[in-house]
Every structure is written in structure tokens, then in C-alpha cells.
Amino acid sequence: MKDSQILSTFQDLAPDPPAPEPTRALVFDACHVGVVLRAVLFVEAVVGVSAMFGRATFFDWVTHLALLTGGALPATLVWLIAACSLKTVLARLGSAGQQVAGVVLGAAAGLYACGVLAMVGLLEAPPWLASAFSGATLSAALVAALVARARAITPAATAARLSELQSRIRPHFLFNTLNSAIALVRAEPAKAEALLEDLSDLFRHALMEQGEFVTLADEIALAQRYLAIEQVRFGDRIQVEWVLDPQASLAKLPPMLLQPLVENAVKHGVEPSALGAQIRISTRRRGSNVVIKVTNTVPAGQGMRGNGVALDNVRDRLKLLHDVQGQFRSALKDGVFQVRIEVPL
């Protein structure tokens, strides 16, 4: 039986929501630290190359670069702040309108840069027109790059989600869970009912349409249901410890991010060991960031075998949502495997 057949069996658990009315979406978003860093580096690189023209010595180039940077850097930050602050207004425009607005803001930023240099007396004859066209050209390049990034996110996120669902809802997990429920029906009917309810919730969550992100509290609840199911199957072989910080519960994560990490811990830590394994899930707020750790013991000489598909999916989807602000690390040391995730709050 293929995964697609199992998915179709449980379609009734998550009825399709009514189709939403079409709305206009933001085609580029400047409200990301990664975007700010790339924009500043891009403009500075262009300014640096431009400053080379007509400069005979390195000192002349550095002096001219410092002059241009004094106007270009504040103007770039002004453009980014304006684009971010006006994102709600820009979202009401069409795709072309948003791009035109971005270019117009760039022209205004170019005039601002020229004005700054003129005010401090660094320009005898301010090149207003050239500054406006330079700002418009640079902003057009930035907008094009942001639009391309936004367009790349949607298919990449969809493909990652489909791959994640196919790897998560596997036949052997379903069959083992149902067999556990059958074994409990006569001896412990209440426990069997709770097991099937957890399974139903797990599949409902996996198959329902998700937004761009969910909260860490939602992901913790889903992982707890999954581990409750596996606890029935493995009994004392699986030992779970939760160390949760309530202040971290509102952190944003891509849907179905934590559950595959927990499943990896069960698959590579508990299943291969006759003695089982210890699994520890911890969350902690550190300033404006949240640190999430999933740790499990590994049988001696076992290692974390596998093709790493789940870890790669988690890493890619985290990067799509948080860009450079999302950090993902994994390591195996002294029989303990740990995944560490850091996201902004």
C-alpha cells in the first residue's frame, strides 16, 4: 500500500475548507533581517564599483567611496523602512502597482541621499536627476530580487510540505498504531479509545490546510499526541522528558516541523534498542529568540542512520520562514543525538 492510498483513506478527517475569496498578496517583503543585510551589501557593492571610475589612487577611491556611502547607506535604510512600514498599503495594490511603488520609493530615496550630501556641503552642484534615476534603478533591482524570492517560496514550501507529509504518514506507523489499539480494545477499552483519538488528531492536523506558520505551542501539542501513541507501543522502552518554557510558546514555526524531529528520535533511538531510549524536548526563551532542542540517546555503535530527508526538510522550511534569523544544527556525540533550532520570537 502506498502513502497516497493511506492519505486518501483519511480524507474524511479533514474536510476541505471553503475556497477563500481571492485577495491581493504582497509580492515583495522588506521586513526581514536577511533582506536588510542583502540590500545594504548590494547597494554598497554597486557604490564601491561606481566609485572606482575616475579615481587614480586607492586613497582617492576610498575617499570617494566614503562620500557616496554617506548618502547611499541612509537612503537604503530609508527605502527599507518605508517599504516595510507601508507593506499593508502596498498589499492593496496589484503586482505591477507594488513594483512601481517600490521603484518610486527608490527614486525618492535617491533624492534623499543627494539632499543629505548637499546639506552637509559635500556637493557643490547636487545631481538631483541622476540621483533619482540611480535610486530608481537600484530599487528596481532590489524589488526584482525580492519578487523572485517571494515567488520561489511558494512552490518550495509546497514541495517541502508534500514531501514531509509523505515521509511522516507511513504505512508501518499506521499499522502498528492500529494493532496496538486492537490489542487494547478488550483489555483496556478506555486506553484504546484515547489512542485512536490521538491518531485521529494527528492525521487531522497533518492533512488540514495550514498557513505559513503555527505557534510553538501548537507544535508541542502535536508532538505530545504522537509520543502518546508511541508510548502505548513501546511502553517503558520510551522515556520522554519535557522541559517547556511558557514564554516561548508563541514562537512561529512552519507547520509540522517538530513532529518529524520527534519521530526521528523514536526511529533511531527507541526502535533499534532493546532497552529503549530517552527523549528530551526542551524550549527556552533567550531574549528575543527561542531555542528548541530535541535530544535522544542512541544505541552504542548505532549512529543516526538514514538519508536525512526529515532533517533536510526541517532545515529548508525553517529557512523559508525565518531566513537568516532561523538557525538549525544537529550533532551526534557520546551516544546522544541533538537537534537545536533557534527562531525569533
Protein Blocks (a to p, Z undefined) as FASTA:
>chain_A
ZZklmmmmmmmmmccddddddddddfbdckbfklmmmmmmmmmmmmmmmmmgopabfklm
mmmmmmmmmmmmmmmmmmmmmmmmmmmmmmmpcfklmmmmmmmmmmmmmmmmmmmmmmno
pafbacfklmmmmmmmmmmmmmmmmmmmmmmmmmmmmmmmmmmmmmmmgfklmmmmmmmm
mmmmmmmmmlmmmmmmmmmmmmmmmmpccdfbdcfklmmmmmmmmmmmmmmmnmmmpccd
ddddfklmmpccdehklmmmmmmmmmmmmmmpmnbpadddddddehjaccddddddddeh
kbpadjhlmmmmmmmmmmmmnmmmpccddddeehiacddddddZZ
